[in-house]
Amino acid sequence: MTLTLSLADIASLCASFVSIISVLYLVQIRVARMEAKVDTLWSFQLRRGEVETVLHGLGTKHSPLKLNEGALDVFPRALREEIRQISQERCSTQTELACEIEQRFGERLADEVCLPHGLSWGACLILAMRIAGEKPSPVTAPPEKAAA
């Protein structure tokens, strides 16, 4: 069996190949732009959460946000322990950690923390992220007491 290609066939194949590469490049650019927008929205949500945490008296705005003693007490003990199990090695950025918490605990945070305490999702997320950064311990205490 012999395969014979004319010059027109080869030109057509090359043009198709170039078109496919161009489309893939444009798709990559659009995906990168969408990723940047999503990261921007998460950053906004986290900053908004910090502001609300301060307005509700759960923390003070320094660099970084400093939670007041007892701020994490709005979380039920069982939920705090589950959130502490999130591996921060898997989440290399704050955005990834926020997404992980939302995916695993979003509905529970809304039902068990946000609604009963009149907090928006942003403040609940900030507090949950702080809990995720704590080391699991047999005694649950605010960070100030645990360090003492």
Contacts in CASP RR format, 6 or more apart in sequence:
PFRMAT RR
TARGET T0000
AUTHOR 0000-0000-0000
METHOD contacts of the structure
MODEL  1
MTLTLSLADIASLCASFVSIISVLYLVQIRVARMEAKVDTLWSFQLRRGE
VETVLHGLGTKHSPLKLNEGALDVFPRALREEIRQISQERCSTQTELACE
IEQRFGERLADEVCLPHGLSWGACLILAMRIAGEKPSPVTAPPEKAAA
5 13 0 8 1.000
39 95 0 8 1.000
42 94 0 8 1.000
42 95 0 8 1.000
42 98 0 8 1.000
42 99 0 8 1.000
43 95 0 8 1.000
45 98 0 8 1.000
45 121 0 8 1.000
45 122 0 8 1.000
45 125 0 8 1.000
46 94 0 8 1.000
46 98 0 8 1.000
46 122 0 8 1.000
46 125 0 8 1.000
46 126 0 8 1.000
46 129 0 8 1.000
48 120 0 8 1.000
48 122 0 8 1.000
49 120 0 8 1.000
49 122 0 8 1.000
49 123 0 8 1.000
49 125 0 8 1.000
49 126 0 8 1.000
50 61 0 8 1.000
50 65 0 8 1.000
50 126 0 8 1.000
51 61 0 8 1.000
52 119 0 8 1.000
52 120 0 8 1.000
52 122 0 8 1.000
52 123 0 8 1.000
53 59 0 8 1.000
53 65 0 8 1.000
53 67 0 8 1.000
53 71 0 8 1.000
53 123 0 8 1.000
53 126 0 8 1.000
53 127 0 8 1.000
54 60 0 8 1.000
54 61 0 8 1.000
54 65 0 8 1.000
56 117 0 8 1.000
56 118 0 8 1.000
56 119 0 8 1.000
56 123 0 8 1.000
57 68 0 8 1.000
57 71 0 8 1.000
58 67 0 8 1.000
58 68 0 8 1.000
58 71 0 8 1.000
58 74 0 8 1.000
58 123 0 8 1.000
58 127 0 8 1.000
59 65 0 8 1.000
59 66 0 8 1.000
59 67 0 8 1.000
59 68 0 8 1.000
59 71 0 8 1.000
60 66 0 8 1.000
60 68 0 8 1.000
65 126 0 8 1.000
67 127 0 8 1.000
67 130 0 8 1.000
67 142 0 8 1.000
67 143 0 8 1.000
69 142 0 8 1.000
69 144 0 8 1.000
69 145 0 8 1.000
70 142 0 8 1.000
71 127 0 8 1.000
71 142 0 8 1.000
72 80 0 8 1.000
72 127 0 8 1.000
72 130 0 8 1.000
72 131 0 8 1.000
72 142 0 8 1.000
72 143 0 8 1.000
73 142 0 8 1.000
74 113 0 8 1.000
74 116 0 8 1.000
74 117 0 8 1.000
74 119 0 8 1.000
74 127 0 8 1.000
75 83 0 8 1.000
75 112 0 8 1.000
75 113 0 8 1.000
75 127 0 8 1.000
75 128 0 8 1.000
75 131 0 8 1.000
76 112 0 8 1.000
76 113 0 8 1.000
77 140 0 8 1.000
79 105 0 8 1.000
79 108 0 8 1.000
79 109 0 8 1.000
79 112 0 8 1.000
79 113 0 8 1.000
80 131 0 8 1.000
80 140 0 8 1.000
81 136 0 8 1.000
81 140 0 8 1.000
82 105 0 8 1.000
83 101 0 8 1.000
83 105 0 8 1.000
83 128 0 8 1.000
83 131 0 8 1.000
83 132 0 8 1.000
84 131 0 8 1.000
84 132 0 8 1.000
84 133 0 8 1.000
84 134 0 8 1.000
84 135 0 8 1.000
84 136 0 8 1.000
85 136 0 8 1.000
86 97 0 8 1.000
86 100 0 8 1.000
86 101 0 8 1.000
86 104 0 8 1.000
86 132 0 8 1.000
88 97 0 8 1.000
88 132 0 8 1.000
88 133 0 8 1.000
90 96 0 8 1.000
90 100 0 8 1.000
91 97 0 8 1.000
91 100 0 8 1.000
94 129 0 8 1.000
97 129 0 8 1.000
97 132 0 8 1.000
98 125 0 8 1.000
98 129 0 8 1.000
101 109 0 8 1.000
101 125 0 8 1.000
101 128 0 8 1.000
101 129 0 8 1.000
101 132 0 8 1.000
102 125 0 8 1.000
105 128 0 8 1.000
109 121 0 8 1.000
109 124 0 8 1.000
109 125 0 8 1.000
109 128 0 8 1.000
110 121 0 8 1.000
110 124 0 8 1.000
113 119 0 8 1.000
113 124 0 8 1.000
113 127 0 8 1.000
113 128 0 8 1.000
114 120 0 8 1.000
114 121 0 8 1.000
114 123 0 8 1.000
114 124 0 8 1.000
130 143 0 8 1.000
134 143 0 8 1.000
134 146 0 8 1.000
137 146 0 8 1.000
139 146 0 8 1.000
END
